[in-house]
Amino acid sequence: MVRHLDNRLQVATNVKFDADLLRKYDQSLPRYTSYPPATEFRENFAQADFTDAIAIGNYKKTPLSLYCHIPFCESACYFCGCNTVITRKKSIVEPYLNYLTRNIQQVADKINNQRNVQQLHWGGGTPNYLSLYQVESLWQTLNDCFQFDENAEISIEVNPRYLARDYLCFLKDLGFNRISFGIQDFNFQVQQAVNRIQPEEMLFQVMEWMRNAGFTSVNVDLIYGLPYQTLETFKSTIQKTIKLNPDRIAVFNFAYVPWLKPIQRLIPPTALPSPPEKLDILRMTIEELTSNGYVFIGMDHFAKPNDELAIAQQNGKLHRNFQGYTTKPESDLLGFGMSSISMLHNVYVQNHKRLQNYYQRIDSDELPIEKGIKLRQSDIIRRTIIMELMCQFQLSPDNIQEKYNLSFDDDFSEYFLKERRQLQLLEADGLIRLSPNHIEVTPVGRLLIRNIAAVFDAYLQERSGTGFSKAI
């Protein structure tokens, strides 16, 4: 029998748990890694808009952030929502890398070589599906095509089940300085249910190898809401994770959407924790992590106080893009590989999600773009507002008005009259504090930041909410 915890408990100076409000605002909402969200991308997108946006970045010499998608996995994790190719036939890699190289060169030919790369990330799938030779080959392609800043943040996701000490040392020697891996849950029954068995001893061994290799930052992912999780079992997972001592911890909310991700049909819905227990698990997680030295950054991310994320947020310089929270200044994100997303100042595009389509477009000497969106000025203004709230938990309307030279007679509150009324409802519930020239998210509101940001989402009323995960 689960003993439900008190409704209200302040678990850290910057975040406060209120179960009643969390239940009230339990909606399906975008995660706002971008605004507008990817649900607004359209297939009739004009590719010339993408090259025009690159030209604008070339003129401004906007810094670059690069993403490479390695989609392959040897087995399927039933919780996964990523675009993956499940196969053990390693022969599939070489053709993909050939096309990936051509994709990189297609875009690089359009980039001013004075634009420095400040961030590079390899995700998947399983990037360590590649052999060391293939890793080095892709690395060399990127370095031949782009100019990297000497302090660039270079990160990679790895699957700990397919790692060796020498592989990790090779990554570090090559130039990767940050690394992340998924734990999800230490409990064997949970691991069985989601088809991802990872012995505890192996996870601690991998962490030791990473520390010995000298990575600047090691990050881990957990998921709450998985089958057979209970408050007691996930508390054990949290305590073991704290013992691992990662620099950053992401604790994601499992979205059970078998109508969107058919593989989730292999998870018995009766095994999922109930909504009340899921809230108890979330509250315990926040309490355990914040009382053991981690700072709540926002959404589902925690970091040590001396981590760059925590410092950047304290200084009002935290940013957010499709890769999540980042300390790097606003840059153009270029995505390479199937399903990857590029995010330029006024244009977002996504590559084809199927290998065959991705290959065909490149063979036709075309960019492998499947869909995209060109942002209006109002989109860019709202994006800035949403990202300020998501990252800094506060907003100065005067700064927005000044930054974009808004030419209207009335003040910010009149310009966003409908939003102002919604904000007043949030203030009445204690999620924010309003003043004429400031919006501040309260400790209670930080866990519901997606709900607060959604007030400024002009597209939301046109959506049904299908396809988004619950805010909590």
N, C-alpha and C positions, 0 to 999 in steps of 0.2 A: 504494500500500500504506500503510494507516494505521499509524502507530507508536503503540501503546497506551502511555499514560503510567503512571508508577509508581502502585501501589495506594494508597499512603499519602503524603499531602502536606498539611501545614498551610498553607492559603492566606491565612489571616487570623487574628487573635487570637481571633475569636469563632466561627469555623467551620472545620471540618476535613473533608477529603474522604477517604473510605475506600471504594474500589470494591467490595471483598468484602462489606462490610456493606450497601452500597446494593443489590447484587444479591440478597443474602439477604432483605432486607426490601422487595423490589419487589412490593408488593401494590396492589390496587385499593381505594382508601379515600376517604371523604369529604374535602372540602377544609376542612370545619368553618368555613365562613363563618357557620354557625349550628349550634346543637345543640338539639334533634334536627335532622338534615339534612332538606332538602326532600323526600327520598324517603319520609319518614314522614307527609307531609301526606295527608289523607283527604278524599274528596268528601262524606262525610256530616257534615262540619263544621257546627256550629250557629253561624249568623252572629251570634246574640245574644251569643255569647262574645266576638266582636270588639268590639262596642259596649260590652260590660261592661269589656273591657280598656282601651278608650279612656277610660272613666269613671274607672278607677283612675289612669291617667296624668293626667287632669284634676285629680283630688284631690291628687296628689303634685306637680303642675305639672312633670312630667318634660319636659325639653327635647325638641325634635323634630328629626328628620332626614328630608328629603323626597327622593323619587326619582321622576323622570318618564321613562317609557319611550317612545322614539320609534323604532318598529320598522322604518322604511322604509330600503331600500338600492336603489341603481340596478342593482347587479350582485351576484352571490353570490360570497363568498370561500369556497373549498372547505374550509377548515379550521374555519370558524365553527361554534360550538355555541350561538349566541344565538337567541332567538326573533325572527325577522325576517319582513318582507314585501318580496319582491323585485319592484320595479316602477319604470318610468320615468314613469308617469302621475302627475304631481304633483297632479292633481285629487283624488287619494285623501286628501290631507292635511287639507283643510278639514273633511270629515265627522269624521275621527278627532279633530281638535283640538276640535270641538264636543262630542264625547262625553267626551274627556279633561277638558275644562273642567267638564262636569257631574259627572264622577267626583270631581274635586278638590272641588267645592262640596258634594257628598254627604258627604264625610268632614269637610271643614272646618266644616260646620254642627254637628258633634258635638264640636269641639275648644274647650277653654277658651282664650280669646284672650290669656290671660296666659302661655301656653306659647310660649317663643321658639324659632324655627328656628335651629339652630346649623350646619346642613349642608344643602346642596341639590346634587343631582347629576342631570344629564341624560345618559342613556345610550341604547344602541340595539343594533342598528340604527345609523343615521346621524343624529344630531341636527341636523347642518348640512344635512340634506335639506330643512329648513324654510327658507322665505324670511325675510328680515329682518323683514318685517311680521308673519309668523307667530311668529317668535321673540319679538318684542316683545309680541304679544298674549298668548302663554302666560306670559311673564314677568309681565305686569300682572295676570293672573288669580291667580297665586301670591301676589303682593304684596298683592292685595286681600283674599285669603282668610287669610293668615297674617301673624304678626308676626315679622320677621326681626331677629336679633341684629346689632348693628352690626359685629361681628367674624365674621360667619358665613362659613364656607368654602363657596364657590359654584363648582361645577366642571361641566365639560362635555366629553364625548368628541367628537372631530371626525375626519372622514376627510380626509386631506391632499389627496386627488385632486380634491376639490370645494371648494376654499377659495380665497378672494381676500383680499388685505390689508385691504380695506375691511370685509369680513365679520368678520374677527378684531378689528379696532378697534371695530366696533359691539358685539361681545360684551363686550369689556373695558369700554367706556363704559357699557354697560347695567348691569354689576355683577358679571359673572363674573370671578373672580380666579385660578382654576386651570383648566388645560386639559390634555388628554391626547390622544395620537394613536397609531395602530398603525403600526409599521414592519414587524414580523414578520421580515423578512430583506431585506438590500440586494441580494442576488444575483438577477440577472435570470432565470436558469433556474428558481430556486425560485419567484420571483414568478409566472412563467408557469404553473408547475405548480399553483399555488393560486388562479389567476385574480385576482391583485392586483398589477398592474404599477405601480410607483411609482419613477420615475427618481430617482437620488441627488440630482441638482441640485434637484429639486422639494422633496425632504424638507429639505434644508439651507435652501432659500428660505423654506419654511413656518416652520421654527424661527426664522429671523431675524425674520420678521414677528411671531411670537409674543413674542419678546424685546423688540422695539421697541414692541409694543403695551403692554407693562408687566405681563403676567401674573405673579402672585406665584410660581407654580410651573408648570413644564412637565414633563409626564411622558410616557414612551414605553413601548410594549409590543413585546416580541420573542417569538418562539416557536422553541423548539428541537425537533428531531425531524421537521421538514417534509421533503417529498420533495426529493431531490438535494442536501440539506445534507451537507457533510463538515466535518471538524474545521478544515480550512484555510479553507473558504469562510465558515464561521460566525465564525471568529476575525476575518476581515476585517469582517464585520458588527458584531461587538462593538467593534472599534477605531474604526470609523466612528461608531458610537453614542456612544462616549466623546468623540469629536471634536465631536459635536453638543452635548454638555455638558448633558443634561437633569438636572433636579433629582432625579427618581426614575426607576427603570427596573424594569419587570416582565418577567421572562423565564419564560414559561409553557411547560410541557411539553405537546407536542401529543399529544392522545389520539386515536388512530385507531380510531373506533368506527362504521364504516359501517352496522352493524345498528341503530344508534340515530340516526345522522345520515346519511341516504341520499346526500346530496350528496357525502360523502367517497368514494363509489364512483368518483368522477371522478379520484381520486388513485390512481395505480398503486402497490400495496403494495410492489412490487419496488424502487421508487425511494426508499423510506424508509430512513434510516440504520439500520444494525444496532444491536442493544442495546449491544454493546461500544463502538461509535463514539459512540452517543448519550451514554453515560457519559463518554467522553472530551470530548465537546462541553460537557457540564455542568461538568466539572471545570475546563476551560479558561475557561469563562464566569465562574465564581466567581473564579478566580485573576486574570483580567484586570481584572474590575470592582473587586475588593477591593484590588488593587495599584495602582489608578488613582483611589483616593480615595473609593470607594463603600463604604458599610456594609451588610453583609448583615442585613436586617431580619428575615427569616424566610420560609419557603415559597419563593417565587420573586420576592421584592421586595428591591430595593436602593435606598439613598438616600444623599445626601451627608451628611457628619457634622453639618453645621449645619442639616439639614432637620428639620422638626418631628417626623417619624416617628422619626428616630434619637434625637433628644433625649427624646421621650416614652418610648421603650423604655429608654433609659439611666436615666430617672427612675422606671421601673416604672408608667407611666401610658398605655401603648399599649393600644388597644382594637381590636376586630374585629367587623364586621357583614357583611351581604350585599354591601356595596360594597368589602370588603377591609379592610386596616389603616387605622385612623383615629386621630387625636389627640383627637377630641371625646369627652367623657364619655358614659357610658351614656345613651342616649336612645331614644325610640320612633321607629322608622323607618316612615314611611308611603309606600307605593308606589302610583303612579298610572299608568294605562295598561295595555294588554293584557299579560298574563304577569308583571306586576310583583309584587313580594313586600313585604308589610308585616310588620314584626317588632316586636311589642310585648313588654312584660315577660313575660307568660305566654301569649301567643297569637301564632301566625304564620299568615298567610293569603296565598294567591296568586290573582291575578285570572285570568280566562279567557284562554287562549292563542290563541283564534281570534277574529278581529275580529267575526264575525257573532254569536257567543255573548256577547262583551263588550258589543256594542251592544244586544242583546236584553235583557240584564239591566238595563241603565241605562234603557232605554225602559220597563221594567216598574217603574221607581222602586225598584229593588233594587240593593244593592251588587254589583258584577260579580265576586264571589268564586267561584272554582271549587272550591277545597279549602283545608284548613288543619289546624291542630293546636292543642289547648290543652295547655300544659305542666303536668306534675305538679311538686310541690315537688322530688322527686328529680331530675327533668329540669333544673330551674333550678340545683340544686347541682352537678350534673355539668357543666352548661354553664359555670358559673363556673370549675370546675377546668380544663376543656378550654381555655377562652379565656385563662386565666392562663398555661398552658403554651405555647399558641400565640403569645402576645404577649410575655411576659416571660421565657420559657424557665426558669421556676422556679416553685415552689409551696410555700406554707407550709400544711400541713394544719391547724395550730392556728388560722390566720386563717379558714379555711373553717368550722371548727367554731364559732368565735366569731361569725362573720358570720351564720350561719344558726341559731345557738343549737341545735345538734344535740343532741337529748335522748336519748342512748344511753349506756349504762354504759361501754362499751369505748371505746378511743381510735380515731383515724382509721384506723389500719392494720388494726384488727379489723373496723371497719365495712365497709371495702373489702378484705376478706380475699382474695378471688379476684384483685382488681386488684393487690394487694401481691405476690402470687406472680408475676404477669406482669411487674410492674416489676422484680422481682429477676432475671428472665431478661434484661431489657433492660440492667440494671446489669452483668450478667456479660459482655455484649457491649460494654460501654463507652459506651452511649448516654445513660445517666443516672448520677447519684450520689445515693444514698439515705442519709438519716440519720433518726432518729426524728421530727424536726420539720421536715424539708425535703426537697424533691425538686428537683434541679438538672439541667438538660439540659446535656450536655457539648458541646464544639465538634463532635465527631463526630455527636452526636445531633441537632444543629440541622437538618441536611438531612433527617432522618427524623422530624421533629416530628409529622407526621400519624400515623405508627405509634405514637408515644408517646401522643398524645392519644386514639387509638383504644382504648387500654386501658380508658378510662373510658366508652366508648360502650356503653351497655346494650342498644342496638338492633342492634348490628353482627352478633351471632351469628345473628340472625333474617334477615339479608340475605344474598344470594348474592354481593354485590360488583358485580353488573352495573349499569352506569350510572355508575360512578365511574371517574375517571382513575387511572392508576398514581401511586404516591407519588413516583416519580422518573421 
